[in-house]
Amino acid sequence: MTAAAIESDAATAQRARPKLFYYLVERDIPQQDFAERIPCKPQQLSRWLKRWDDPDRQIPPPHRIGRMVELTDRAVTAADWYPPELNGALKADDQPMSERVKFTAPASTDCPAGGSR
């Protein structure tokens, strides 16, 4: 991805990806190299760095988040693994999550209609 594409991506969606994505791009650190330092597979790191609205995006487990916080000298924090409207980076009225990510209810639930078991 080119620097111009990164800037366009960031400007359009107010940092549409986890902060680590931009940290790596701005410092010219290849994802594969960073994955080796975590350690994890590059494919796994790629899943963690997908856009907020990508249904295949995953959140890393706590021990991996801790390692990435350490590797970035706290430039990336645990809160940075959540969209800005959930981690406090955006005011609630800036861009509601419902406008950015479409959630669908499961077809069936374990609870009866009354909500209790």
PyMOL commands that set and color helices and strands:
alter all, ss='L'
color gray80, all
select helices_A, chain A and resi 3-13+19-26+31-37+42-48+62-71+78-81+84-87+97-100
alter helices_A, ss='H'
color red, helices_A
deselect
rebuild
show_as cartoon
